[in-house]
Amino acid sequence: MERRELFRILTVTALAGAPADAQHDAHTKALPASEKAQAPRFFSAVEYKTLEQVCELLLPSDSEGPGAKEAGVAAAIDTILYYADARLKQSWRSGIAAIQMMANGKPLASIMDSLAENESTPKTEAERFFGMLKRAAVEAFGASTAGRQFFGYRGDTAIPAFTGCTHPEHLH
């Protein structure tokens, strides 16, 4: 299976099964360009840089399309957490710290395989956080303008009429 196909499946799954609460609504709105360029609102500069790097490693740009950086994934997560409750904020701060501690000054790319290896049965705080970060990154990518263009999303338009199914076997 190709990496981009996996992202398509994960995004559809994440968006289809997500709760319809106010925090999720923030996930599904595309960020304006002005928000993508702003300084972090929730994370410190160091935490934000770690978040950006991990998101870019998860969703790199390539010849097939944009990645996390172009989609403003880190900015979307940062904005959502800015408005989140204290418990969620603390879990993200602890998770980012656990990843930084695991990397111990090494490039983050060197620990990605280790984080993903135990994803189905996480044992450490960094491994538990990795699943949450990955889900948030995929949701933010799919909800971004770049992500919606990549997936060929054609919604948000008015349909003047719906004629129903046109397959001959379904016409009555």
Stockholm file with secondary structure:
# STOCKHOLM 1.0

chainA/1-172         MERRELFRILTVTALAGAPADAQHDAHTKALPASEKAQAPRFFSAVEYKTLEQVCELLLPSDSEGPGAKEAGVAAAIDTILYYADARLKQSWRSGIAAIQMMANGKPLASIMDSLAENESTPKTEAERFFGMLKRAAVEAFGASTAGRQFFGYRGDTAIPAFTGCTHPEHLH
#=GR chainA/1-172 SS CCHHHHHHHHHHHHHHHSCCSHHHHHHHSCCCHHHHTSCCSSSCHHHHHHHHHHHHHHSCCBTTBCCHHHHTHHHHHHHHHHTSCHHHHHHHHHHHHHHHHHHTTSCGGGGHHHHHHTSSSCCSHHHHHHHHHHHHHHHHHHHSHHHHHHTTCCCSSCCSCCCCCCCGGGCC
#=GC SS_cons         CCHHHHHHHHHHHHHHHSCCSHHHHHHHSCCCHHHHTSCCSSSCHHHHHHHHHHHHHHSCCBTTBCCHHHHTHHHHHHHHHHTSCHHHHHHHHHHHHHHHHHHTTSCGGGGHHHHHHTSSSCCSHHHHHHHHHHHHHHHHHHHSHHHHHHTTCCCSSCCSCCCCCCCGGGCC
//
